Amino acid sequence: MKKRILGMLSLLLVLSMALIGCSSNSTNGGGGNSEGGGTLIYGRGGDAVKLDPAVVTDGESLIIAEQVFETLVNFDKETTDIVPGLAKKWDISEDGLTYTFELEEGVKFHDGTDFNAEAVVKNVERWLTSNDEATFAYFASQFGGFKGSETAIIKEVKADGENKVVFTLNKPQAPFLKNLAMSPFAISSPAAIEKHGDKYGENPVGTGPFKFESWKRNDTITLVKNEEYRQKDEPKVDKLIFKVIADNSARLNALIKGEVDLIDGLNPSDAAKVKGDKNLQLFERPSMNVGYLGFNVEKEPFNNPKVRQALNHAVNKEALIENFYEGTAKPAKNPMPPTLNGYNDEVKDYEFDLEKAKKLLAEAGYKDGFKVDLWAMPVPRPYMPNGQKVAEAMQADFEKIGVEANIVTMEWATYLEKVQAGESALFMLGWTGDNGDADNFLYTLLDKDAIGSNNYSRYANEEVHKLLLEAQSETDEAKRAELYKKAQEIIHVDAPWVPLAHSTPLLAGKSTIEGFFPHPTGSQPMGDVSIK
């Protein structure tokens, strides 16, 4: 009897070993081999909002766009230097008003239609002529407005044959190429846009290394290898899955257990654990971001600058960084990081001083304080590792000056939509620079043209507006820097935000991950990432 049982056990062992061999490239915990292939699972804190890059600005949506779509020009793998993309070369006229792009030939969209000059024109015309402030607000904020507006940068775009596109500008824009390299301005299949209409945000079609397969809301987005991709050695893996695991610690546990291969939003306090595990590796994203507490300057009491200045004095940034960033951040005093040209280090930050905060509140007519809802971010972001905890810390300090803050939160897409619509008086947000230019912080986040887009504070200052427009058109970088420095001085006094921190975001992955580099813009192309 024992021999019979032992024989059966031996048979089961052989069968199970065979099954393990067959499933080494399954989606359980990712997997690959030395020749590439397999499935890579990326754990993240929140889901995408939409998959049409032209209508979103959130990082969770755009990380998908970076796999499915391509832009005319790209950022270098590790810097914000411009390199070829779908355009293999370009020429700029002496007056800076004409950009001629020569396109790659023989490229197909994932639906089999041709990528060509006419496809580029249709995409740009879609952004340029929409006049849909709510949907295409980011285009308007980056390129000065829609066609025909006084501030619009792009006058027209035309095809010159099959593989040449000519952009004509109304006025020079110093960061024009860097703006075109950003994910929201990737090129979609015109046929797919027409076919899917309002549902295109759920059915994206580009020319990138991965093709969209499926989306389970608040769970997974699955992409598969584009077998026809123009870079013959990419992508390295056969399938790429983005998995939502909201809690940072739970996400790390999933990595340790082998359920995922890469994660973002690593708690700074867990860095040592990752470094000490031979099966894992730690990644640091170069810092190019800002986390902030924003005031809606159109709503009482934040329409009074003294109230905004008072709350600036009531935030203990050093304590926030020590307790929640574990030394992986530096206090912010300006709306842009010190790594960018034009940063004004002469600005003196609002020191943490509760008595000064009380005095300013009294001068503003709020001697006894006030009550307000404080909206806290529901997902970890690179600039805000734990929105709820940071909100609670600020809540405690605000209470000491008579400000009773009730913490409110909601699902991420709803949060963004409502803050953009101006529904919150006091909210937490942040920004990772899209292109390495000061314009992408100051103009994008705080110019009056960006109200309804990413200027969630609804801040408008005519002098700042004039400085930022002049800086856009100025091609001398030293002169641009001086204009940005002046703008920061005015913004500091007006205090539409409490700038909190510039962080060094942490990511972690299996030790077998190769070719992964966290880009400073927060973008994350995965075409050349593999698992040994």
C-alpha positions as CSV (number, residue, x, y, z in Angstrom):
1,M,0.0,0.0,0.0
2,K,2.8,2.4,1.0
3,K,4.7,1.6,-2.3
4,R,1.5,2.4,-4.2
5,I,1.0,5.7,-2.4
6,L,4.7,6.6,-2.9
7,G,4.4,5.7,-6.6
8,M,1.3,8.0,-7.0
9,L,3.2,10.8,-5.1
10,S,6.1,10.4,-7.5
11,L,3.8,10.7,-10.5
12,L,2.1,13.8,-9.1
13,L,5.5,15.4,-8.5
14,V,6.6,14.8,-12.1
15,L,3.3,16.2,-13.4
16,S,3.5,19.3,-11.2
17,M,7.1,20.0,-12.2
18,A,6.0,19.7,-15.9
19,L,3.2,22.2,-15.2
20,I,5.5,24.6,-13.5
21,G,7.8,24.5,-16.6
22,C,4.8,25.2,-18.8
23,S,3.7,28.2,-16.8
24,S,6.9,30.0,-16.3
25,N,5.7,32.8,-18.6
26,S,2.2,33.1,-17.1
27,T,0.7,36.3,-15.7
28,N,1.0,35.1,-12.1
29,G,3.7,37.4,-10.9
30,G,4.9,38.3,-14.4
31,G,7.8,36.4,-15.7
32,G,10.1,36.2,-18.7
33,N,13.3,34.5,-19.9
34,S,16.8,35.4,-21.0
35,E,15.6,35.9,-24.6
36,G,12.9,38.3,-23.5
37,G,9.1,37.8,-23.9
38,G,6.8,36.9,-21.0
39,T,4.5,39.2,-19.1
40,L,5.5,42.2,-17.0
41,I,3.0,43.4,-14.4
42,Y,3.3,47.0,-13.1
43,G,1.7,47.8,-9.8
44,R,0.4,51.3,-9.3
45,G,-1.8,53.3,-6.9
46,G,-4.6,54.4,-9.1
47,D,-6.5,53.8,-12.3
48,A,-6.4,55.7,-15.5
49,V,-9.1,58.3,-16.1
50,K,-9.3,58.0,-20.0
51,L,-7.0,56.4,-22.6
52,D,-7.2,59.2,-25.1
53,P,-4.0,61.2,-24.3
54,A,-5.3,64.4,-25.8
55,V,-8.0,64.9,-23.1
56,V,-6.1,64.0,-19.9
57,T,-3.2,65.2,-17.8
58,D,-3.1,62.7,-15.0
59,G,0.0,60.4,-14.8
60,E,-2.1,57.2,-14.4
61,S,-3.7,57.8,-17.8
62,L,-0.5,59.0,-19.6
63,I,1.6,56.0,-18.5
64,I,-0.7,53.9,-20.7
65,A,-0.5,56.4,-23.5
66,E,3.3,56.2,-23.5
67,Q,3.1,52.5,-24.4
68,V,0.3,52.7,-27.0
69,F,1.2,56.0,-28.7
70,E,4.1,57.9,-30.1
71,T,4.9,61.6,-30.5
72,L,6.5,63.5,-33.4
73,V,9.6,64.0,-31.3
74,N,10.8,62.3,-28.1
75,F,12.7,63.0,-25.0
76,D,16.0,61.3,-24.6
77,K,15.8,58.2,-22.4
78,E,17.4,59.9,-19.3
79,T,17.0,63.6,-20.0
80,T,14.6,66.2,-21.5
81,D,16.8,66.6,-24.6
82,I,14.8,66.3,-27.8
83,V,15.4,63.3,-30.1
84,P,13.6,61.9,-33.2
85,G,10.2,60.2,-32.8
86,L,7.7,59.7,-35.5
87,A,9.5,62.5,-37.2
88,K,13.0,61.5,-38.2
89,K,14.3,65.0,-38.7
90,W,13.0,68.6,-38.7
91,D,14.0,72.1,-39.8
92,I,13.2,75.4,-38.1
93,S,13.0,78.7,-40.0
94,E,15.3,81.6,-38.9
95,D,12.4,83.6,-37.5
96,G,11.1,80.6,-35.4
97,L,7.7,80.6,-37.1
98,T,7.9,77.6,-39.4
99,Y,8.7,74.0,-38.3
100,T,9.0,71.3,-41.1
101,F,9.0,67.7,-40.0
102,E,10.1,64.8,-42.2
103,L,8.2,61.7,-41.0
104,E,9.2,58.0,-40.7
105,E,7.9,56.0,-43.7
106,G,6.0,52.7,-43.7
107,V,4.6,53.1,-40.2
108,K,1.1,51.6,-39.4
109,F,-1.4,52.4,-36.7
110,H,-2.5,49.3,-34.7
111,D,-5.7,49.2,-36.7
112,G,-3.7,48.7,-39.9
113,T,-4.2,52.2,-41.3
114,D,-1.3,54.3,-42.5
115,F,0.6,56.8,-40.4
116,N,1.4,59.7,-42.7
117,A,1.4,63.5,-43.0
118,E,-2.4,63.7,-43.3
119,A,-2.8,61.7,-40.1
120,V,-0.7,64.2,-38.2
121,V,-2.7,67.1,-39.7
122,K,-6.0,65.5,-38.6
123,N,-4.7,65.1,-35.0
124,V,-3.5,68.7,-34.8
125,E,-6.6,70.0,-36.4
126,R,-8.6,68.0,-33.8
127,W,-6.8,69.8,-31.0
128,L,-6.5,73.2,-32.7
129,T,-10.1,73.7,-33.9
130,S,-12.1,72.0,-31.2
131,N,-12.8,75.1,-29.1
132,D,-13.8,72.6,-26.4
133,E,-12.3,74.3,-23.4
134,A,-13.3,71.4,-21.0
135,T,-12.0,68.5,-23.2
136,F,-8.9,70.0,-24.8
137,A,-7.9,72.5,-22.1
138,Y,-4.4,71.2,-21.9
139,F,-3.7,71.8,-25.5
140,A,-5.0,75.3,-25.1
141,S,-2.8,75.9,-22.1
142,Q,0.4,74.6,-23.7
143,F,-0.1,76.2,-27.1
144,G,-1.8,79.5,-26.1
145,G,-5.3,78.7,-27.2
146,F,-7.4,77.4,-30.1
147,K,-7.2,78.4,-33.7
148,G,-8.2,82.1,-34.2
149,S,-7.6,83.2,-30.6
150,E,-5.3,86.2,-30.1
151,T,-2.9,84.1,-28.0
152,A,-2.8,80.9,-30.1
153,I,0.7,79.7,-30.9
154,I,-0.2,77.5,-33.9
155,K,-1.6,79.3,-36.9
156,E,-2.0,76.3,-39.2
157,V,-0.6,72.8,-40.0
158,K,-0.4,71.4,-43.5
159,A,0.8,68.2,-45.2
160,D,3.5,68.6,-47.8
161,G,3.2,65.3,-49.6
162,E,2.9,61.9,-47.8
163,N,5.7,62.3,-45.4
164,K,6.3,66.0,-44.6
165,V,4.3,68.2,-42.2
166,V,4.7,72.0,-41.9
167,F,3.6,73.9,-38.8
168,T,3.2,77.6,-39.1
169,L,3.2,79.6,-35.9
170,N,1.7,83.0,-35.1
171,K,4.7,83.8,-32.9
172,P,7.8,81.9,-31.7
173,Q,7.5,79.6,-28.8
174,A,10.7,78.6,-27.1
175,P,9.5,75.3,-25.7
176,F,7.6,74.3,-28.9
177,L,9.5,71.1,-29.6
178,K,9.4,70.1,-25.9
179,N,5.7,70.6,-25.9
180,L,5.2,68.4,-28.9
181,A,7.2,65.7,-27.2
182,M,4.7,65.5,-24.3
183,S,2.4,62.4,-24.2
184,P,-0.9,64.4,-24.5
185,F,0.2,65.4,-28.0
186,A,0.8,61.8,-29.3
187,I,-0.6,60.9,-32.7
188,S,-3.8,58.8,-32.7
189,S,-5.3,56.8,-35.6
190,P,-7.8,59.2,-37.3
191,A,-9.9,56.2,-38.4
192,A,-10.2,54.9,-34.8
193,I,-11.2,58.4,-33.5
194,E,-13.9,58.5,-36.1
195,K,-15.0,54.9,-35.5
196,H,-15.3,55.1,-31.7
197,G,-16.4,58.7,-31.3
198,D,-17.0,59.4,-27.6
199,K,-15.8,55.9,-26.7
200,Y,-12.3,56.5,-28.1
201,G,-11.0,57.1,-24.6
202,E,-11.7,53.4,-24.0
203,N,-10.4,52.2,-27.4
204,P,-7.0,53.8,-28.0
205,V,-5.1,53.2,-31.2
206,G,-1.6,54.5,-31.8
207,T,1.7,53.4,-33.4
208,G,3.6,52.5,-30.2
209,P,5.3,49.2,-29.1
210,F,2.1,48.0,-27.3
211,K,-1.5,47.5,-28.5
212,F,-4.4,48.0,-26.2
213,E,-6.2,44.8,-25.3
214,S,-8.6,45.3,-22.3
215,W,-9.5,47.5,-19.3
216,K,-11.1,46.3,-16.1
217,R,-11.9,49.5,-14.3
218,N,-10.0,50.1,-11.0
219,D,-8.2,46.8,-11.6
220,T,-6.1,46.1,-14.7
221,I,-5.3,47.5,-18.1
222,T,-3.7,44.9,-20.4
223,L,-1.5,45.7,-23.4
224,V,0.0,43.3,-25.8
225,K,3.1,43.4,-28.1
226,N,2.8,45.2,-31.3
227,E,4.3,42.6,-33.7
228,E,4.7,45.2,-36.4
229,Y,6.5,47.9,-34.3
230,R,9.0,49.8,-36.3
231,Q,11.8,49.3,-33.7
232,K,12.6,45.7,-34.5
233,D,14.1,44.8,-31.1
234,E,11.1,46.3,-29.2
235,P,9.1,45.6,-27.2
236,K,11.0,43.1,-25.1
237,V,8.0,41.6,-23.4
238,D,4.9,40.0,-24.9
239,K,2.3,41.5,-22.5
240,L,2.3,44.5,-20.2
241,I,-0.3,44.6,-17.4
242,F,-0.9,47.7,-15.2
243,K,-2.4,46.6,-11.9
244,V,-4.1,48.9,-9.4
245,I,-3.1,48.3,-5.8
246,A,-4.2,51.4,-3.9
247,D,-2.2,50.9,-0.7
248,N,1.6,51.5,-0.9
249,S,2.5,48.8,1.6
250,A,0.2,46.3,-0.1
251,R,1.8,47.1,-3.4
252,L,5.3,46.3,-2.0
253,N,4.0,43.1,-0.5
254,A,2.7,42.1,-3.9
255,L,6.2,42.7,-5.3
256,I,7.9,40.7,-2.6
257,K,5.5,37.8,-3.1
258,G,6.1,37.9,-6.9
259,E,2.6,38.9,-7.9
260,V,3.9,42.0,-9.7
261,D,7.3,42.9,-11.3
262,L,7.5,46.6,-10.8
263,I,5.8,49.2,-8.6
264,D,5.7,52.9,-8.2
265,G,4.7,54.9,-5.1
266,L,7.1,53.1,-2.8
267,N,6.9,54.5,0.8
268,P,10.2,56.2,1.5
269,S,10.2,54.3,4.8
270,D,10.4,51.0,2.8
271,A,13.5,52.0,0.8
272,A,15.8,50.1,3.3
273,K,13.7,47.0,3.0
274,V,14.0,47.0,-0.8
275,K,17.8,47.6,-0.6
276,G,18.2,44.8,1.8
277,D,16.4,42.2,-0.4
278,K,18.6,40.5,-3.0
279,N,15.5,39.7,-5.0
280,L,14.6,43.4,-5.4
281,Q,16.1,46.6,-6.7
282,L,15.4,50.3,-5.9
283,F,14.9,53.0,-8.5
284,E,15.0,56.7,-7.9
285,R,13.2,59.1,-10.3
286,P,15.2,62.3,-10.8
287,S,13.3,65.1,-9.1
288,M,11.3,67.4,-11.3
289,N,8.0,67.9,-9.4
290,V,6.2,69.9,-6.8
291,G,3.5,68.9,-4.3
292,Y,1.3,71.7,-3.1
293,L,-1.7,72.8,-1.1
294,G,-3.9,74.9,-3.4
295,F,-6.3,77.7,-2.6
296,N,-9.3,78.5,-4.9
297,V,-8.7,82.3,-5.0
298,E,-12.3,82.8,-6.2
299,K,-13.8,81.4,-3.0
300,E,-14.0,83.0,0.4
301,P,-12.0,83.3,2.5
302,F,-9.2,82.5,0.1
303,N,-10.0,85.5,-2.1
304,N,-8.1,87.4,0.5
305,P,-4.3,87.1,0.1
306,K,-3.7,87.6,3.8
307,V,-5.6,84.4,4.5
308,R,-3.5,82.6,2.0
309,Q,-0.3,84.0,3.4
310,A,-1.5,83.0,6.9
311,L,-1.9,79.4,5.9
312,N,1.6,79.5,4.3
313,H,3.0,80.3,7.7
314,A,0.9,77.5,9.3
315,V,2.4,74.6,7.4
316,N,5.4,72.9,8.9
317,K,7.1,71.7,5.7
318,E,10.2,70.3,7.5
319,A,8.0,68.1,9.7
320,L,6.0,66.9,6.7
321,I,9.2,65.9,4.9
322,E,10.7,64.2,7.9
323,N,7.6,62.2,8.8
324,F,6.2,61.3,5.4
325,Y,9.0,61.6,2.8
326,E,11.8,60.1,5.0
327,G,14.3,62.5,3.7
328,T,13.5,61.9,0.0
329,A,12.2,65.5,-0.6
330,K,13.2,69.1,-0.1
331,P,10.9,71.9,1.1
332,A,9.4,73.9,-1.8
333,K,9.1,77.7,-1.8
334,N,8.4,78.2,-5.5
335,P,5.9,76.5,-7.9
336,M,8.8,75.1,-9.9
337,P,11.7,72.9,-8.9
338,P,15.3,74.2,-8.5
339,T,16.6,71.9,-11.2
340,L,15.0,74.1,-13.9
341,N,16.4,77.2,-15.6
342,G,14.8,80.3,-14.3
343,Y,14.3,79.1,-10.7
344,N,14.4,82.1,-8.2
345,D,16.5,81.1,-5.2
346,E,16.3,84.7,-3.9
347,V,12.7,84.2,-2.9
348,K,12.4,83.9,0.9
349,D,10.0,81.2,2.0
350,Y,7.2,81.7,4.5
351,E,8.7,80.4,7.7
352,F,6.6,78.1,10.0
353,D,5.2,80.7,12.5
354,L,1.8,80.2,14.0
355,E,1.7,83.6,15.8
356,K,2.4,85.3,12.5
357,A,-0.4,83.2,10.9
358,K,-2.8,84.3,13.6
359,K,-1.9,87.9,13.2
360,L,-2.5,87.8,9.4
361,L,-5.9,86.0,9.9
362,A,-6.9,88.8,12.4
363,E,-5.9,91.5,9.9
364,A,-8.0,89.7,7.2
365,G,-11.0,89.7,9.5
366,Y,-10.8,86.1,10.7
367,K,-9.6,86.6,14.3
368,D,-11.5,83.5,15.4
369,G,-10.6,81.5,12.4
370,F,-13.0,79.7,10.1
371,K,-14.2,76.2,9.0
372,V,-13.2,74.7,5.6
373,D,-13.2,71.4,3.8
374,L,-9.6,70.2,3.0
375,W,-9.6,67.9,0.0
376,A,-6.9,65.2,0.4
377,M,-5.6,63.2,-2.6
378,P,-7.0,59.6,-2.6
379,V,-4.0,58.1,-4.4
380,P,-0.2,58.2,-3.8
381,R,1.6,60.3,-6.3
382,P,5.4,60.9,-6.7
383,Y,5.1,64.3,-5.1
384,M,2.7,63.1,-2.4
385,P,3.4,59.7,-1.0
386,N,0.4,59.7,1.4
387,G,-2.1,62.4,0.9
388,Q,-4.3,61.4,3.9
389,K,-1.5,61.5,6.4
390,V,-0.1,64.8,5.1
391,A,-3.6,66.3,5.3
392,E,-4.0,65.1,8.9
393,A,-0.7,66.8,9.9
394,M,-1.7,70.1,8.3
395,Q,-5.2,69.8,9.9
396,A,-3.5,69.6,13.3
397,D,-1.5,72.8,12.8
398,F,-4.4,74.7,11.2
399,E,-6.4,73.9,14.3
400,K,-3.8,75.8,16.4
401,I,-4.6,79.0,14.5
402,G,-8.4,78.6,14.7
403,V,-8.9,77.0,11.2
404,E,-11.0,73.9,11.5
405,A,-10.3,71.7,8.5
406,N,-12.6,68.8,7.6
407,I,-10.7,66.3,5.5
408,V,-12.6,65.2,2.4
409,T,-11.6,62.7,-0.3
410,M,-13.1,60.7,-3.1
411,E,-12.3,58.5,-6.1
412,W,-9.3,59.9,-8.1
413,A,-11.1,60.8,-11.4
414,T,-13.9,62.5,-9.6
415,Y,-11.4,64.4,-7.4
416,L,-9.6,65.8,-10.5
417,E,-12.8,66.6,-12.3
418,K,-14.3,68.5,-9.3
419,V,-11.1,70.4,-8.4
420,Q,-10.7,71.4,-12.1
421,A,-14.3,72.7,-12.1
422,G,-13.4,74.9,-9.1
423,E,-15.6,73.1,-6.6
424,S,-13.0,72.9,-3.8
425,A,-11.8,75.9,-1.8
426,L,-8.7,74.1,-0.3
427,F,-7.1,71.1,-2.0
428,M,-3.9,69.0,-2.3
429,L,-2.3,68.3,-5.6
430,G,1.0,68.4,-7.4
431,W,2.7,68.3,-10.8
432,T,5.5,66.4,-12.4
433,G,7.1,68.4,-15.2
434,D,6.2,67.2,-18.6
435,N,9.1,68.7,-20.5
436,G,11.9,70.2,-18.3
437,D,10.9,73.8,-19.0
438,A,9.8,76.5,-16.5
439,D,6.9,77.3,-18.8
440,N,5.4,73.9,-18.0
441,F,5.1,74.8,-14.4
442,L,4.4,78.5,-14.2
443,Y,2.3,79.0,-17.3
444,T,0.7,75.6,-17.2
445,L,-0.3,75.7,-13.5
446,L,-0.7,79.4,-12.7
447,D,-1.4,81.5,-15.8
448,K,-4.9,82.9,-16.3
449,D,-5.0,81.1,-19.7
450,A,-4.8,77.8,-17.8
451,I,-7.9,78.3,-15.7
452,G,-10.2,75.4,-16.5
453,S,-7.2,73.3,-17.3
454,N,-4.4,72.8,-14.7
455,N,-4.7,76.2,-13.0
456,Y,-6.8,74.6,-10.2
457,S,-6.4,77.7,-8.0
458,R,-8.0,79.8,-10.7
459,Y,-5.3,82.4,-10.0
460,A,-5.0,85.3,-12.5
461,N,-2.5,88.1,-12.3
462,E,-2.0,90.4,-15.4
463,E,1.6,91.2,-14.7
464,V,2.5,87.5,-14.3
465,H,0.5,86.8,-17.5
466,K,2.6,89.3,-19.5
467,L,5.9,88.0,-18.1
468,L,5.0,84.4,-19.0
469,L,3.9,85.2,-22.5
470,E,7.1,87.2,-23.1
471,A,9.2,84.3,-21.7
472,Q,7.5,81.9,-24.2
473,S,8.5,84.0,-27.1
474,E,12.0,84.8,-25.9
475,T,14.6,82.5,-27.3
476,D,17.6,83.8,-25.2
477,E,17.6,81.4,-22.2
478,A,19.3,83.9,-19.9
479,K,16.6,86.5,-20.6
480,R,13.8,83.9,-20.2
481,A,15.3,83.0,-16.8
482,E,15.0,86.6,-15.6
483,L,11.4,86.8,-16.7
484,Y,10.5,83.6,-14.8
485,K,12.3,84.9,-11.7
486,K,10.2,88.1,-11.7
487,A,7.0,86.0,-12.1
488,Q,8.0,83.9,-9.1
489,E,8.4,87.0,-6.9
490,I,4.9,88.1,-7.7
491,I,3.4,84.6,-7.3
492,H,5.1,84.3,-3.9
493,V,3.4,87.4,-2.5
494,D,0.0,86.5,-4.0
495,A,0.4,83.0,-2.5
496,P,-2.2,81.0,-4.6
497,W,-0.5,77.9,-3.1
498,V,1.5,76.6,-0.2
499,P,4.3,74.9,-2.2
500,L,5.1,71.8,0.0
501,A,7.9,69.7,-1.4
502,H,10.0,68.6,-4.3
503,S,10.4,64.9,-4.0
504,T,12.7,62.2,-5.3
505,P,10.1,59.5,-6.1
506,L,11.0,55.9,-5.3
507,L,10.1,52.8,-7.3
508,A,11.0,49.2,-6.9
509,G,11.2,46.1,-9.0
510,K,12.4,42.5,-9.2
511,S,16.2,42.2,-9.5
512,T,15.6,40.5,-12.9
513,I,14.2,43.7,-14.4
514,E,16.5,45.2,-17.1
515,G,16.4,48.4,-19.2
516,F,14.1,50.3,-16.8
517,F,14.9,54.0,-16.2
518,P,12.4,56.3,-14.4
519,H,12.4,59.4,-16.6
520,P,12.4,62.8,-14.8
521,T,9.2,63.8,-16.6
522,G,7.4,61.0,-14.9
523,S,6.8,59.4,-18.3
524,Q,7.6,55.7,-18.5
525,P,8.1,54.1,-22.0
526,M,8.4,50.3,-21.4
527,G,9.4,49.1,-24.9
528,D,13.0,48.2,-24.0
529,V,12.2,46.9,-20.5
530,S,12.7,43.2,-20.0
531,I,12.7,40.4,-17.4
532,K,15.7,38.1,-17.3
